[in-house]
Amino acid sequence: MKALLKNTKLLLVFITSLFIYLYMEFSENIKNLLNLLVKSNNSYTFGYYLLIQIAKFAAFLFSLISLIFLIKLIVVKKEN
């Protein structure tokens, strides 16, 4: 039961982070916000732009790492 809960949590992290990454990558709202930040002449815009890009990269990284661990758990379980 504990292993099933662990796999479910890992699957939930994978799906959530992948959804967040895909939303940030293909959303017109995010693209418009980034374009607005690029065109703006405020001193804080570079920080916001960088924060959005780092969040997108972190979501992709969490998705990739959780997928690797999920595949590893499935392969180890099939071997036993």
C-alpha positions as CSV (number, residue, x, y, z in Angstrom):
1,M,0.0,0.0,0.0
2,K,2.9,2.3,0.8
3,A,4.5,1.7,-2.6
4,L,1.2,2.5,-4.4
5,L,0.9,5.8,-2.5
6,K,4.5,6.7,-3.4
7,N,3.9,5.9,-7.1
8,T,0.6,7.9,-7.0
9,K,2.3,10.9,-5.5
10,L,5.1,10.7,-8.0
11,L,2.6,10.4,-10.9
12,L,0.7,13.4,-9.5
13,V,3.9,15.5,-9.4
14,F,4.8,14.5,-12.9
15,I,1.3,15.4,-14.3
16,T,1.1,18.6,-12.4
17,S,4.6,19.9,-13.3
18,L,4.1,18.8,-17.0
19,F,0.8,20.7,-17.1
20,I,2.3,23.8,-15.6
21,Y,5.2,23.7,-18.1
22,L,3.0,23.1,-21.1
23,Y,0.7,25.9,-20.0
24,M,3.5,28.3,-19.6
25,E,5.1,27.3,-22.9
26,F,2.0,27.5,-25.1
27,S,-0.3,30.0,-23.3
28,E,-1.1,33.2,-25.2
29,N,-1.5,35.0,-21.9
30,I,2.0,34.2,-20.8
31,K,3.4,35.1,-24.2
32,N,1.6,38.4,-24.1
33,L,2.9,39.1,-20.6
34,L,6.5,38.3,-21.7
35,N,6.1,40.6,-24.7
36,L,4.7,43.3,-22.5
37,L,7.7,42.9,-20.1
38,V,10.2,43.1,-23.0
39,K,8.6,46.3,-24.3
40,S,8.3,47.9,-20.9
41,N,10.9,50.3,-19.7
42,N,10.5,49.5,-16.0
43,S,13.5,48.5,-13.8
44,Y,11.6,45.4,-12.4
45,T,10.7,43.9,-15.7
46,F,13.9,42.0,-16.3
47,G,13.4,40.4,-12.9
48,Y,9.9,39.3,-13.7
49,Y,10.9,38.0,-17.1
50,L,13.7,36.0,-15.5
51,L,11.4,34.7,-12.8
52,I,8.9,33.4,-15.3
53,Q,11.6,31.7,-17.4
54,I,13.2,30.1,-14.3
55,A,9.7,28.9,-13.2
56,K,9.1,27.4,-16.6
57,F,12.5,25.6,-16.5
58,A,11.9,24.3,-13.0
59,A,8.5,22.9,-14.0
60,F,10.2,21.1,-16.9
61,L,13.0,19.9,-14.7
62,F,10.6,18.5,-12.0
63,S,8.5,16.8,-14.8
64,L,11.6,15.2,-16.3
65,I,13.0,14.0,-12.9
66,S,9.7,12.6,-11.7
67,L,9.3,10.8,-15.0
68,I,12.7,9.2,-14.7
69,F,12.0,8.1,-11.1
70,L,8.6,6.7,-12.1
71,I,10.1,4.7,-14.9
72,K,12.8,3.5,-12.6
73,L,10.2,2.3,-10.0
74,I,8.2,0.5,-12.7
75,V,11.3,-1.2,-14.1
76,V,12.5,-2.3,-10.6
77,K,9.0,-3.5,-9.7
78,K,8.8,-5.7,-12.9
79,E,12.3,-7.2,-12.2
80,N,11.2,-8.4,-8.8
